[in-house]
Amino acid sequence: MGWGAATLALLAIPAAAQDAPAGLFAASNKQDLPEIVLSAGEPLGDPWVLKSGTYYEVEITSDGSQELALSGPAFFRAIWIDEIVIEGIEIRPLGLDSVEFDEAGTLELGFIAIRPGSYTLRTPQGGEIQTLQITIE
C-alpha cells in the first residue's frame, strides 16, 4: 500500500467512528420503559428501578378521560432530559417540573438517570393510587 492509500485509510477511521454512537447514547445503553397511561382514577403502573447512567425512553399517554397532570419535580431534577417528542416535534428542555394533558395525546420522553435515590411521579389530584414509585440505583 502506498503512502497516499495509507493516509486515506487512516483518515477514514475517525470519520467512520464518528458515525457510531458511543457511551451514554449507544444502543447498548438504551432501555424502553413501560408506557405510563394517564386515565381518571387509574393507577400509573408498577414501580421502576433504574440504573444511573442508563438512557431510557418512555411514552406517556393520556386517554383524554380527564385533564391530568404528571408531576415529579424531584425526579425530573435527578435525570438529564435528552428530549421530549410530541407529534413529531422534538423539545430539548433545560428542566421540567410537570406535564399536563388537556386532551388525549402521547409524548415520548428520552432521559438519562443520574442521581440515585427514591422518587415519585404523581397526578396531583389522583391521590396514592395515581403514583409511580421510582428508584435510581
C-alpha positions in Angstrom: 0.0 0.0 0.0 1.4 3.4 -1.0 1.6 6.4 1.3 -1.4 8.0 -0.3 -3.6 4.9 0.3 -2.3 4.5 3.8 -3.1 8.2 4.6 -6.6 7.9 3.2 -7.2 4.7 5.2 -6.1 6.4 8.4 -8.3 9.5 7.7 -11.3 7.2 7.1 -11.1 5.6 10.5 -12.1 8.6 12.6 -14.9 9.5 10.2 -16.4 6.0 10.4 -16.0 6.1 14.2 -17.9 9.4 14.3 -21.0 7.8 12.7 -21.3 5.2 15.5 -22.9 6.4 18.8 -20.8 5.8 21.8 -21.0 6.0 25.6 -24.3 7.0 27.1 -26.1 7.3 23.7 -25.0 3.8 22.4 -27.8 1.5 21.6 -26.5 -1.0 24.1 -27.1 1.6 26.9 -30.7 2.3 25.9 -33.8 0.8 27.6 -37.5 1.2 26.9 -39.7 1.6 30.0 -43.4 0.5 30.2 -45.8 3.2 29.0 -47.5 5.4 31.6 -51.2 5.8 30.9 -53.0 8.8 32.4 -56.6 7.9 32.9 -59.1 9.2 35.5 -58.9 7.2 38.7 -56.5 4.5 37.2 -53.1 3.6 38.7 -49.9 4.8 36.8 -48.1 1.4 36.9 -45.7 -0.8 38.7 -42.6 0.7 40.4 -39.4 1.3 38.3 -35.9 0.5 39.3 -33.5 2.5 37.1 -29.7 2.4 36.8 -27.7 5.6 37.0 -26.0 6.3 33.7 -28.5 4.4 31.5 -30.6 6.1 28.8 -34.3 5.4 29.0 -37.3 6.1 26.8 -40.9 6.1 28.0 -44.2 7.0 26.3 -46.7 9.0 28.5 -50.2 8.8 27.1 -53.4 10.5 28.3 -56.7 8.8 27.3 -58.5 12.2 27.5 -60.9 11.0 30.2 -59.9 14.0 32.3 -57.5 16.9 32.3 -54.5 15.3 34.0 -51.0 16.4 35.0 -48.0 14.3 35.8 -45.8 15.9 38.4 -42.4 14.9 39.8 -40.0 17.8 40.3 -37.5 15.8 42.4 -37.4 13.0 39.8 -37.1 15.4 36.9 -34.1 17.0 38.7 -32.5 13.6 39.2 -32.4 12.9 35.4 -30.9 14.6 32.4 -33.7 15.0 29.8 -32.4 14.5 26.2 -35.7 15.2 24.5 -39.4 15.3 24.7 -41.2 14.4 21.4 -44.9 15.5 20.9 -46.4 14.8 17.5 -43.0 14.7 15.8 -41.9 17.9 17.5 -38.6 17.4 19.4 -38.2 19.6 22.5 -34.9 19.8 24.4 -35.7 21.4 27.7 -33.2 22.5 30.4 -35.5 21.2 33.0 -39.0 20.0 33.8 -41.4 20.2 36.8 -44.5 18.6 35.3 -46.5 17.9 32.1 -50.2 18.4 31.7 -52.6 16.9 29.2 -55.7 18.9 28.4 -56.9 16.2 26.0 -55.9 12.8 24.7 -52.3 12.5 23.4 -48.9 11.0 23.8 -45.4 12.3 24.5 -42.2 10.4 24.4 -39.5 11.3 27.0 -35.9 10.3 26.5 -33.6 10.7 29.5 -30.5 9.5 31.3 -30.9 8.6 35.0 -28.3 10.5 37.0 -28.9 10.9 40.8 -29.5 7.7 42.9 -32.5 7.9 45.2 -36.2 7.3 45.6 -38.6 9.4 43.6 -42.3 9.7 42.8 -44.3 10.7 39.8 -47.9 11.5 40.6 -51.1 13.1 39.3 -51.6 15.9 41.8 -55.4 15.3 42.1 -55.2 11.4 42.0 -54.1 10.5 45.5 -52.0 7.5 46.3 -53.5 5.3 43.6 -52.1 7.6 40.9 -48.4 7.5 41.8 -45.4 5.8 40.3 -42.5 4.9 42.6 -39.1 5.2 41.0 -35.7 4.1 42.4 -32.5 5.1 40.7 -29.6 2.9 41.8 
